[in-house]
Amino acid sequence: MNVETLPKFTPPAAKLYAAIPADIRKQLLSNVWCGVCRHEVMISNFSGAVRSGDLLLVGKCSECHGDVARVIESA
């Protein structure tokens, strides 16, 4: 049985992430570029932090388990 870990967020990142509608969050998590797989993948085992005012998600590719990241620019 494979159990995903719950995402770890800094408090400011958690606030930004919670402000994103659930359907948009799902799209953002399933549309992450993997440099190894060379296509869009789902991010897994990710954590979140705020960098330069933007939300940064860092985690693993759901296919090759390599490192991936997603920047979500704040409006």
N, C-alpha and C positions, 0 to 999 in steps of 0.2 A: 504494500500500500504506500503510495507516494503522498506525503502531506506537505502542502505549501506552507511556508512560514508567513506570518502576518507582516505586512510592511512596517518598517520602522521609519518614522518621520520626526524631524525636529519640530517643535511647536509651531514656528512660522510656516513651515512646509505643510504641516497637517491642516492649518487654517486655509492656505491656498488650495490644497487638494480637495478639501471638503466643499469649497465654493464652486467646484466644477460639477455640472450635472452628471449623474451616474451614467447616462448613455454616452456622453462625450468622453468621460473617463475610460469607458470600455473601448472606444475607438482609439484613443490615444495610447492605451496599453497594448493594443493589438497592431499598432502601426509604428514599429520601432525598427530602424535599419540595423542589420547585423553585417559587419564587414567581412566576417568569415563566410556566412551563408550567401551573402551578396543579394539579399532580398529582405522584404519586410517580415518581421516576426513578432511574436508576443513576448513581452518582457516578463520575467518571473523572478521571484525572490529579490524584489527591489526595495530600495530605501529612498527617502526623499529629503532634500535639503534646499534651502534658498541660496542662490548664488547670483549676485548682481541684480537682485530683485526678481529673478525668474526661478521657477520651480525646476529643480534638477532631479530626475529619477535615474538611479543607477542600479543595474541588476544583471541578470543572466538571460541569454537567448534561450527560448523555450525549445529550440531544436538542437543546437550544438553545445549549449551551456557556456558559450564564450561571454565575455563582458560586453554589455551594451549600455547605452545611456539615452535618455530622452530629455530635451529641454522644452519646457512649456513656458512660453513667454507670457509675462503678466501684461494685462491690458492697461 
